[in-house]
Amino acid sequence: MKKVLVIHGVNLNMLGVREPGIYGNKTLEDINKIIVEKGNSCGFEMEVFQSNYEGEIVERIHKAFTDKIDFIIMNPGAFTHYSIAIRDAVSAVKIPVIEVHISNVYTREEFRHNSVTAPVSVGQITGFSYFGYLMALDYINYL
Ligand code: DQA
């Protein structure tokens, strides 16, 4: 059974409240329910994690190594654009990461166009709302 960990980074606990014109009306709890249901229907063992703290995300990525997680689906939030620490944690554990963004970061401010985590990820899905997480699960399911 494939083990999939979904990591939500900084400010993503505010979904539903936060800029709904950009991020939609669903709360993180709503989205997690949809993700876990789909993951389970694919036969995956699912875990979800959210933190606003860079170091906690780094530690969760380290733990994924000992937990023998097969894939990480990660939306680091704003950490995407500057957290070398999260990038290095991904490189350290060598677990395939699929980076997801709810909004299309390339149609937004220039500072969102650079991801320091994308180069150590399998790929990036951006701009498809919460469906991006489901697309990532489809990719894992096809492997
Ligand atoms: C985001 C895009 C980031 O630029 C932003 O800082 C976020 C959310 C997204 O899912 O679209 O917090 O990762």
Backbone and ligand atoms as CSV (ligand in chain L), in Angstrom:
chain,resi,resn,atom,element,x,y,z
A,1,MET,N,N,0.844,-1.209,0.000
A,1,MET,CA,C,0.000,0.000,0.000
A,1,MET,C,C,0.882,1.264,0.000
A,2,LYS,N,N,0.635,2.164,-0.946
A,2,LYS,CA,C,1.423,3.400,-1.007
A,2,LYS,C,C,1.035,4.328,0.146
A,3,LYS,N,N,2.066,4.910,0.761
A,3,LYS,CA,C,1.812,5.865,1.852
A,3,LYS,C,C,2.033,7.277,1.330
A,4,VAL,N,N,1.021,8.107,1.455
A,4,VAL,CA,C,1.089,9.475,0.924
A,4,VAL,C,C,0.896,10.473,2.059
A,5,LEU,N,N,1.831,11.400,2.144
A,5,LEU,CA,C,1.742,12.475,3.141
A,5,LEU,C,C,1.461,13.789,2.413
A,6,VAL,N,N,0.458,14.518,2.883
A,6,VAL,CA,C,0.134,15.826,2.314
A,6,VAL,C,C,0.572,16.888,3.325
A,7,ILE,N,N,1.435,17.795,2.880
A,7,ILE,CA,C,1.918,18.857,3.775
A,7,ILE,C,C,1.397,20.198,3.291
A,8,HIS,N,N,0.727,20.914,4.176
A,8,HIS,CA,C,0.262,22.274,3.898
A,8,HIS,C,C,1.098,23.224,4.749
A,9,GLY,N,N,1.657,24.222,4.095
A,9,GLY,CA,C,2.513,25.158,4.808
A,9,GLY,C,C,1.790,26.372,5.356
A,10,VAL,N,N,2.547,27.421,5.449
A,10,VAL,CA,C,2.163,28.616,6.184
A,10,VAL,C,C,0.910,29.295,5.592
A,11,ASN,N,N,0.006,29.665,6.485
A,11,ASN,CA,C,-1.246,30.381,6.196
A,11,ASN,C,C,-2.335,29.523,5.540
A,12,LEU,N,N,-2.034,28.279,5.257
A,12,LEU,CA,C,-3.047,27.465,4.581
A,12,LEU,C,C,-4.138,26.994,5.544
A,13,ASN,N,N,-3.908,27.127,6.831
A,13,ASN,CA,C,-4.975,26.896,7.816
A,13,ASN,C,C,-6.066,27.963,7.718
A,14,MET,N,N,-5.779,29.053,7.003
A,14,MET,CA,C,-6.736,30.159,6.880
A,14,MET,C,C,-7.604,30.056,5.620
A,15,LEU,N,N,-7.482,28.956,4.888
A,15,LEU,CA,C,-8.307,28.795,3.688
A,15,LEU,C,C,-9.786,28.891,4.060
A,16,GLY,N,N,-10.557,29.478,3.154
A,16,GLY,CA,C,-11.985,29.697,3.424
A,16,GLY,C,C,-12.215,31.122,3.888
A,17,VAL,N,N,-11.257,31.638,4.661
A,17,VAL,CA,C,-11.332,33.002,5.200
A,17,VAL,C,C,-10.413,33.907,4.368
A,18,ARG,N,N,-9.288,33.341,4.001
A,18,ARG,CA,C,-8.194,34.077,3.379
A,18,ARG,C,C,-8.456,34.304,1.885
A,19,GLU,N,N,-8.515,35.555,1.457
A,19,GLU,CA,C,-8.624,35.931,0.039
A,19,GLU,C,C,-9.422,34.898,-0.786
A,20,PRO,N,N,-10.730,34.767,-0.497
A,20,PRO,CA,C,-11.503,33.717,-1.193
A,20,PRO,C,C,-11.543,33.883,-2.718
A,21,GLY,N,N,-11.367,35.119,-3.202
A,21,GLY,CA,C,-11.319,35.351,-4.655
A,21,GLY,C,C,-10.126,34.645,-5.296
A,22,ILE,N,N,-9.087,34.437,-4.516
A,22,ILE,CA,C,-7.882,33.763,-5.036
A,22,ILE,C,C,-7.876,32.280,-4.647
A,23,TYR,N,N,-8.238,32.010,-3.389
A,23,TYR,CA,C,-8.056,30.645,-2.873
A,23,TYR,C,C,-9.358,29.845,-2.712
A,24,GLY,N,N,-10.515,30.495,-2.982
A,24,GLY,CA,C,-11.790,29.776,-2.899
A,24,GLY,C,C,-12.391,29.808,-1.500
A,25,ASN,N,N,-13.565,29.181,-1.398
A,25,ASN,CA,C,-14.335,29.236,-0.148
A,25,ASN,C,C,-14.147,28.024,0.749
A,26,LYS,N,N,-13.538,27.008,0.229
A,26,LYS,CA,C,-13.412,25.791,1.034
A,26,LYS,C,C,-12.357,25.981,2.131
A,27,THR,N,N,-12.650,25.419,3.287
A,27,THR,CA,C,-11.680,25.468,4.381
A,27,THR,C,C,-10.646,24.349,4.167
A,28,LEU,N,N,-9.575,24.415,4.924
A,28,LEU,CA,C,-8.560,23.355,4.823
A,28,LEU,C,C,-9.162,22.012,5.236
A,29,GLU,N,N,-10.049,22.075,6.220
A,29,GLU,CA,C,-10.700,20.837,6.670
A,29,GLU,C,C,-11.522,20.211,5.538
A,30,ASP,N,N,-12.277,21.076,4.805
A,30,ASP,CA,C,-13.068,20.583,3.648
A,30,ASP,C,C,-12.147,19.913,2.629
A,31,ILE,N,N,-11.050,20.628,2.326
A,31,ILE,CA,C,-10.137,20.138,1.285
A,31,ILE,C,C,-9.460,18.842,1.734
A,32,ASN,N,N,-9.055,18.796,2.992
A,32,ASN,CA,C,-8.410,17.580,3.492
A,32,ASN,C,C,-9.342,16.375,3.406
A,33,LYS,N,N,-10.631,16.625,3.681
A,33,LYS,CA,C,-11.604,15.530,3.629
A,33,LYS,C,C,-11.675,14.967,2.202
A,34,ILE,N,N,-11.705,15.886,1.226
A,34,ILE,CA,C,-11.788,15.480,-0.186
A,34,ILE,C,C,-10.511,14.725,-0.588
A,35,ILE,N,N,-9.364,15.249,-0.136
A,35,ILE,CA,C,-8.079,14.618,-0.483
A,35,ILE,C,C,-8.002,13.204,0.108
A,36,VAL,N,N,-8.349,13.101,1.387
A,36,VAL,CA,C,-8.227,11.797,2.071
A,36,VAL,C,C,-9.201,10.782,1.468
A,37,GLU,N,N,-10.410,11.253,1.123
A,37,GLU,CA,C,-11.391,10.333,0.509
A,37,GLU,C,C,-10.874,9.799,-0.815
A,38,LYS,N,N,-10.337,10.705,-1.628
A,38,LYS,CA,C,-9.826,10.256,-2.931
A,38,LYS,C,C,-8.613,9.338,-2.753
A,39,GLY,N,N,-7.720,9.732,-1.857
A,39,GLY,CA,C,-6.532,8.905,-1.609
A,39,GLY,C,C,-6.932,7.504,-1.147
A,40,ASN,N,N,-7.888,7.445,-0.235
A,40,ASN,CA,C,-8.331,6.134,0.255
A,40,ASN,C,C,-8.983,5.321,-0.856
A,41,SER,N,N,-9.724,6.020,-1.736
A,41,SER,CA,C,-10.378,5.290,-2.835
A,41,SER,C,C,-9.342,4.753,-3.829
A,42,CYS,N,N,-8.160,5.351,-3.848
A,42,CYS,CA,C,-7.058,4.837,-4.686
A,42,CYS,C,C,-6.295,3.734,-3.952
A,43,GLY,N,N,-6.666,3.499,-2.698
A,43,GLY,CA,C,-5.992,2.470,-1.903
A,43,GLY,C,C,-4.745,2.972,-1.187
A,44,PHE,N,N,-4.603,4.275,-1.047
A,44,PHE,CA,C,-3.423,4.838,-0.384
A,44,PHE,C,C,-3.674,5.006,1.110
A,45,GLU,N,N,-2.596,4.880,1.861
A,45,GLU,CA,C,-2.655,5.252,3.283
A,45,GLU,C,C,-2.331,6.747,3.326
A,46,MET,N,N,-3.265,7.549,3.838
A,46,MET,CA,C,-3.145,9.006,3.750
A,46,MET,C,C,-2.851,9.622,5.116
A,47,GLU,N,N,-2.003,10.648,5.065
A,47,GLU,CA,C,-1.746,11.465,6.264
A,47,GLU,C,C,-1.724,12.918,5.821
A,48,VAL,N,N,-2.288,13.809,6.630
A,48,VAL,CA,C,-2.215,15.235,6.302
A,48,VAL,C,C,-1.592,16.002,7.466
A,49,PHE,N,N,-0.886,17.055,7.117
A,49,PHE,CA,C,-0.169,17.836,8.128
A,49,PHE,C,C,-0.154,19.290,7.685
A,50,GLN,N,N,-0.386,20.194,8.639
A,50,GLN,CA,C,-0.264,21.633,8.339
A,50,GLN,C,C,0.545,22.287,9.435
A,51,SER,N,N,1.410,23.207,9.024
A,51,SER,CA,C,2.107,24.004,10.034
A,51,SER,C,C,2.463,25.368,9.469
A,52,ASN,N,N,2.475,26.334,10.380
A,52,ASN,CA,C,2.918,27.685,10.014
A,52,ASN,C,C,4.392,27.888,10.337
A,53,TYR,N,N,5.041,26.810,10.818
A,53,TYR,CA,C,6.433,26.903,11.261
A,53,TYR,C,C,7.355,26.103,10.344
A,54,GLU,N,N,8.310,26.807,9.805
A,54,GLU,CA,C,9.243,26.189,8.855
A,54,GLU,C,C,9.914,24.942,9.454
A,55,GLY,N,N,10.401,25.091,10.705
A,55,GLY,CA,C,11.125,23.989,11.346
A,55,GLY,C,C,10.238,22.760,11.556
A,56,GLU,N,N,8.961,22.984,11.831
A,56,GLU,CA,C,8.048,21.845,12.009
A,56,GLU,C,C,7.860,21.102,10.695
A,57,ILE,N,N,7.828,21.861,9.610
A,57,ILE,CA,C,7.685,21.217,8.290
A,57,ILE,C,C,8.953,20.422,7.970
A,58,VAL,N,N,10.103,21.009,8.269
A,58,VAL,CA,C,11.380,20.308,8.071
A,58,VAL,C,C,11.358,18.989,8.870
A,59,GLU,N,N,10.928,19.062,10.126
A,59,GLU,CA,C,10.920,17.861,10.972
A,59,GLU,C,C,9.912,16.825,10.479
A,60,ARG,N,N,8.800,17.311,9.930
A,60,ARG,CA,C,7.790,16.363,9.396
A,60,ARG,C,C,8.342,15.648,8.167
A,61,ILE,N,N,9.115,16.372,7.362
A,61,ILE,CA,C,9.748,15.756,6.178
A,61,ILE,C,C,10.776,14.721,6.641
A,62,HIS,N,N,11.556,15.026,7.670
A,62,HIS,CA,C,12.520,14.047,8.211
A,62,HIS,C,C,11.786,12.795,8.709
A,63,LYS,N,N,10.684,13.016,9.424
A,63,LYS,CA,C,9.913,11.894,9.972
A,63,LYS,C,C,9.339,11.025,8.849
A,64,ALA,N,N,9.031,11.669,7.716
A,64,ALA,CA,C,8.497,10.919,6.563
A,64,ALA,C,C,9.485,9.841,6.121
A,65,PHE,N,N,10.769,10.117,6.322
A,65,PHE,CA,C,11.802,9.137,5.966
A,65,PHE,C,C,11.687,7.901,6.857
A,66,THR,N,N,11.608,8.126,8.179
A,66,THR,CA,C,11.501,6.979,9.103
A,66,THR,C,C,10.130,6.303,8.986
A,67,ASP,N,N,9.110,7.069,8.636
A,67,ASP,CA,C,7.757,6.497,8.455
A,67,ASP,C,C,7.629,5.748,7.130
A,68,LYS,N,N,8.675,5.796,6.314
A,68,LYS,CA,C,8.656,5.150,4.987
A,68,LYS,C,C,7.499,5.642,4.104
A,69,ILE,N,N,7.337,6.953,4.094
A,69,ILE,CA,C,6.332,7.577,3.220
A,69,ILE,C,C,6.813,7.441,1.772
A,70,ASP,N,N,5.909,7.058,0.871
A,70,ASP,CA,C,6.296,6.856,-0.537
A,70,ASP,C,C,6.271,8.152,-1.347
A,71,PHE,N,N,5.297,9.019,-1.051
A,71,PHE,CA,C,5.162,10.274,-1.790
A,71,PHE,C,C,4.726,11.381,-0.848
A,72,ILE,N,N,5.215,12.579,-1.125
A,72,ILE,CA,C,4.742,13.760,-0.404
A,72,ILE,C,C,4.092,14.687,-1.422
A,73,ILE,N,N,2.894,15.145,-1.111
A,73,ILE,CA,C,2.240,16.204,-1.889
A,73,ILE,C,C,2.346,17.437,-1.002
A,74,MET,N,N,2.993,18.476,-1.506
A,74,MET,CA,C,3.277,19.607,-0.610
A,74,MET,C,C,2.921,20.943,-1.240
A,75,ASN,N,N,2.170,21.724,-0.473
A,75,ASN,CA,C,1.966,23.138,-0.792
A,75,ASN,C,C,2.633,23.926,0.343
A,76,PRO,N,N,3.845,24.392,0.134
A,76,PRO,CA,C,4.537,25.067,1.236
A,76,PRO,C,C,4.004,26.478,1.527
A,77,GLY,N,N,3.023,26.969,0.727
A,77,GLY,CA,C,2.576,28.356,0.906
A,77,GLY,C,C,3.730,29.282,0.567
A,78,ALA,N,N,3.846,30.384,1.292
A,78,ALA,CA,C,4.902,31.363,0.993
A,78,ALA,C,C,6.311,30.793,1.195
A,79,PHE,N,N,6.443,29.708,1.979
A,79,PHE,CA,C,7.773,29.081,2.146
A,79,PHE,C,C,8.349,28.632,0.798
A,80,THR,N,N,7.448,28.357,-0.140
A,80,THR,CA,C,7.852,27.956,-1.503
A,80,THR,C,C,8.923,28.877,-2.061
A,81,HIS,N,N,8.739,30.157,-1.765
A,81,HIS,CA,C,9.525,31.171,-2.469
A,81,HIS,C,C,10.868,31.473,-1.800
A,82,TYR,N,N,11.065,30.942,-0.583
A,82,TYR,CA,C,12.338,31.274,0.068
A,82,TYR,C,C,12.901,30.242,1.033
A,83,SER,N,N,12.202,29.148,1.272
A,83,SER,CA,C,12.730,28.252,2.312
A,83,SER,C,C,13.745,27.238,1.756
A,84,ILE,N,N,14.994,27.622,1.876
A,84,ILE,CA,C,16.077,26.712,1.490
A,84,ILE,C,C,16.081,25.519,2.459
A,85,ALA,N,N,15.635,25.772,3.707
A,85,ALA,CA,C,15.604,24.696,4.707
A,85,ALA,C,C,14.639,23.585,4.287
A,86,ILE,N,N,13.474,23.959,3.800
A,86,ILE,CA,C,12.506,22.943,3.343
A,86,ILE,C,C,13.045,22.252,2.088
A,87,ARG,N,N,13.609,23.023,1.198
A,87,ARG,CA,C,14.209,22.436,-0.004
A,87,ARG,C,C,15.276,21.398,0.375
A,88,ASP,N,N,16.159,21.756,1.314
A,88,ASP,CA,C,17.231,20.842,1.702
A,88,ASP,C,C,16.687,19.590,2.397
A,89,ALA,N,N,15.596,19.751,3.137
A,89,ALA,CA,C,14.974,18.584,3.792
A,89,ALA,C,C,14.457,17.612,2.731
A,90,VAL,N,N,13.854,18.147,1.682
A,90,VAL,CA,C,13.348,17.309,0.581
A,90,VAL,C,C,14.515,16.569,-0.071
A,91,SER,N,N,15.600,17.289,-0.328
A,91,SER,CA,C,16.774,16.655,-0.943
A,91,SER,C,C,17.347,15.576,-0.035
A,92,ALA,N,N,17.300,15.813,1.275
A,92,ALA,CA,C,17.890,14.873,2.231
A,92,ALA,C,C,17.144,13.543,2.252
A,93,VAL,N,N,15.824,13.582,2.246
A,93,VAL,CA,C,15.060,12.333,2.418
A,93,VAL,C,C,14.851,11.584,1.107
A,94,LYS,N,N,15.012,12.275,0.004
A,94,LYS,CA,C,14.862,11.662,-1.332
A,94,LYS,C,C,13.485,11.021,-1.540
A,95,ILE,N,N,12.467,11.550,-0.904
A,95,ILE,CA,C,11.100,11.075,-1.146
A,95,ILE,C,C,10.535,11.942,-2.271
A,96,PRO,N,N,9.919,11.342,-3.302
A,96,PRO,CA,C,9.374,12.168,-4.377
A,96,PRO,C,C,8.291,13.132,-3.874
A,97,VAL,N,N,8.471,14.385,-4.217
A,97,VAL,CA,C,7.531,15.440,-3.799
A,97,VAL,C,C,6.818,15.999,-5.023
A,98,ILE,N,N,5.530,16.152,-4.895
A,98,ILE,CA,C,4.749,16.842,-5.924
A,98,ILE,C,C,4.305,18.159,-5.309
A,99,GLU,N,N,4.730,19.248,-5.915
A,99,GLU,CA,C,4.404,20.581,-5.369
A,99,GLU,C,C,3.068,21.048,-5.945
A,100,VAL,N,N,2.212,21.522,-5.068
A,100,VAL,CA,C,0.878,21.989,-5.490
A,100,VAL,C,C,0.661,23.413,-5.014
A,101,HIS,N,N,0.080,24.229,-5.889
A,101,HIS,CA,C,-0.404,25.554,-5.495
A,101,HIS,C,C,-1.848,25.698,-5.938
A,102,ILE,N,N,-2.646,26.265,-5.064
A,102,ILE,CA,C,-4.065,26.449,-5.353
A,102,ILE,C,C,-4.241,27.507,-6.438
A,103,SER,N,N,-3.536,28.612,-6.305
A,103,SER,CA,C,-3.597,29.689,-7.298
A,103,SER,C,C,-2.519,29.448,-8.353
A,104,ASN,N,N,-2.645,30.155,-9.475
A,104,ASN,CA,C,-1.591,30.085,-10.493
A,104,ASN,C,C,-0.526,31.112,-10.116
A,105,VAL,N,N,0.554,30.641,-9.552
A,105,VAL,CA,C,1.584,31.560,-9.035
A,105,VAL,C,C,2.223,32.392,-10.154
A,106,TYR,N,N,2.127,31.909,-11.401
A,106,TYR,CA,C,2.783,32.619,-12.512
A,106,TYR,C,C,1.962,33.784,-13.062
A,107,THR,N,N,0.701,33.869,-12.663
A,107,THR,CA,C,-0.116,35.017,-13.086
A,107,THR,C,C,-0.178,36.065,-11.982
A,108,ARG,N,N,0.565,35.834,-10.917
A,108,ARG,CA,C,0.510,36.727,-9.748
A,108,ARG,C,C,1.806,37.529,-9.621
A,109,GLU,N,N,2.046,38.091,-8.454
A,109,GLU,CA,C,3.234,38.939,-8.260
A,109,GLU,C,C,4.506,38.179,-8.649
A,110,GLU,N,N,5.480,38.948,-9.089
A,110,GLU,CA,C,6.721,38.343,-9.563
A,110,GLU,C,C,7.429,37.504,-8.481
A,111,PHE,N,N,7.309,37.948,-7.217
A,111,PHE,CA,C,8.010,37.190,-6.161
A,111,PHE,C,C,7.459,35.779,-5.995
A,112,ARG,N,N,6.256,35.530,-6.563
A,112,ARG,CA,C,5.694,34.175,-6.482
A,112,ARG,C,C,6.149,33.295,-7.650
A,113,HIS,N,N,6.854,33.896,-8.617
A,113,HIS,CA,C,7.230,33.126,-9.801
A,113,HIS,C,C,8.386,32.186,-9.536
A,114,ASN,N,N,9.138,32.465,-8.471
A,114,ASN,CA,C,10.265,31.580,-8.174
A,114,ASN,C,C,9.908,30.626,-7.037
A,115,SER,N,N,10.135,29.356,-7.304
A,115,SER,CA,C,9.972,28.350,-6.253
A,115,SER,C,C,11.330,27.737,-5.973
A,116,VAL,N,N,11.759,27.766,-4.718
A,116,VAL,CA,C,13.037,27.122,-4.378
A,116,VAL,C,C,12.842,25.616,-4.154
A,117,THR,N,N,11.586,25.204,-3.995
A,117,THR,CA,C,11.316,23.785,-3.755
A,117,THR,C,C,11.002,23.012,-5.051
A,118,ALA,N,N,10.523,23.711,-6.079
A,118,ALA,CA,C,10.175,23.023,-7.338
A,118,ALA,C,C,11.354,22.269,-7.960
A,119,PRO,N,N,12.583,22.827,-7.943
A,119,PRO,CA,C,13.686,22.099,-8.570
A,119,PRO,C,C,14.037,20.772,-7.886
A,120,VAL,N,N,13.607,20.577,-6.639
A,120,VAL,CA,C,13.865,19.288,-5.987
A,120,VAL,C,C,12.580,18.437,-5.935
A,121,SER,N,N,11.556,18.893,-6.660
A,121,SER,CA,C,10.289,18.153,-6.714
A,121,SER,C,C,10.189,17.410,-8.039
A,122,VAL,N,N,9.281,16.439,-8.083
A,122,VAL,CA,C,9.023,15.728,-9.346
A,122,VAL,C,C,8.433,16.718,-10.340
A,123,GLY,N,N,7.521,17.536,-9.865
A,123,GLY,CA,C,6.871,18.522,-10.716
A,123,GLY,C,C,5.995,19.420,-9.885
A,124,GLN,N,N,5.404,20.375,-10.573
A,124,GLN,CA,C,4.599,21.387,-9.882
A,124,GLN,C,C,3.232,21.488,-10.569
A,125,ILE,N,N,2.181,21.527,-9.764
A,125,ILE,CA,C,0.818,21.712,-10.279
A,125,ILE,C,C,0.324,23.024,-9.693
A,126,THR,N,N,0.001,23.980,-10.542
A,126,THR,CA,C,-0.336,25.306,-10.020
A,126,THR,C,C,-1.519,25.903,-10.776
A,127,GLY,N,N,-2.485,26.425,-10.021
A,127,GLY,CA,C,-3.588,27.162,-10.649
A,127,GLY,C,C,-4.877,26.391,-10.823
A,128,PHE,N,N,-4.953,25.183,-10.324
A,128,PHE,CA,C,-6.160,24.369,-10.513
A,128,PHE,C,C,-6.991,24.255,-9.241
A,129,SER,N,N,-6.888,25.263,-8.382
A,129,SER,CA,C,-7.609,25.253,-7.116
A,129,SER,C,C,-7.237,23.978,-6.329
A,130,TYR,N,N,-8.140,23.487,-5.506
A,130,TYR,CA,C,-7.794,22.307,-4.698
A,130,TYR,C,C,-7.740,21.037,-5.549
A,131,PHE,N,N,-8.211,21.131,-6.811
A,131,PHE,CA,C,-8.129,19.965,-7.702
A,131,PHE,C,C,-6.666,19.553,-7.921
A,132,GLY,N,N,-5.761,20.517,-7.754
A,132,GLY,CA,C,-4.333,20.210,-7.909
A,132,GLY,C,C,-3.899,19.050,-7.017
A,133,TYR,N,N,-4.448,18.998,-5.800
A,133,TYR,CA,C,-4.092,17.900,-4.888
A,133,TYR,C,C,-4.603,16.561,-5.446
A,134,LEU,N,N,-5.794,16.633,-6.073
A,134,LEU,CA,C,-6.400,15.406,-6.608
A,134,LEU,C,C,-5.635,14.963,-7.853
A,135,MET,N,N,-5.160,15.945,-8.643
A,135,MET,CA,C,-4.343,15.628,-9.817
A,135,MET,C,C,-3.040,14.947,-9.377
A,136,ALA,N,N,-2.490,15.415,-8.282
A,136,ALA,CA,C,-1.256,14.803,-7.762
A,136,ALA,C,C,-1.527,13.347,-7.358
A,137,LEU,N,N,-2.686,13.111,-6.739
A,137,LEU,CA,C,-3.039,11.738,-6.354
A,137,LEU,C,C,-3.226,10.861,-7.589
A,138,ASP,N,N,-3.833,11.442,-8.652
A,138,ASP,CA,C,-4.012,10.690,-9.908
A,138,ASP,C,C,-2.654,10.282,-10.470
A,139,TYR,N,N,-1.716,11.214,-10.420
A,139,TYR,CA,C,-0.361,10.920,-10.925
A,139,TYR,C,C,0.235,9.730,-10.154
A,140,ILE,N,N,0.130,9.782,-8.841
A,140,ILE,CA,C,0.688,8.693,-8.013
A,140,ILE,C,C,-0.001,7.372,-8.342
A,141,ASN,N,N,-1.300,7.470,-8.568
A,141,ASN,CA,C,-2.104,6.277,-8.860
A,141,ASN,C,C,-1.710,5.655,-10.193
A,142,TYR,N,N,-1.265,6.463,-11.128
A,142,TYR,CA,C,-0.900,5.960,-12.451
A,142,TYR,C,C,0.445,5.263,-12.451
A,143,LEU,N,N,1.264,5.520,-11.446
A,143,LEU,CA,C,2.628,4.962,-11.459
A,143,LEU,C,C,2.636,3.442,-11.263
L,1,DQA,C1,C,0.120,29.346,-2.561
L,1,DQA,C2,C,0.812,30.444,-3.379
L,1,DQA,C3,C,1.846,31.155,-2.551
L,1,DQA,O1,O,2.475,32.195,-3.300
L,1,DQA,C4,C,1.200,31.808,-1.332
L,1,DQA,O2,O,2.169,32.425,-0.526
L,1,DQA,C5,C,0.375,30.844,-0.555
L,1,DQA,C6,C,-0.463,29.903,-1.274
L,1,DQA,C7,C,-1.035,28.688,-3.343
L,1,DQA,O3,O,-1.451,27.607,-2.928
L,1,DQA,O4,O,-1.520,29.238,-4.331
L,1,DQA,O5,O,0.330,30.899,0.668
L,1,DQA,O6,O,1.061,28.354,-2.246
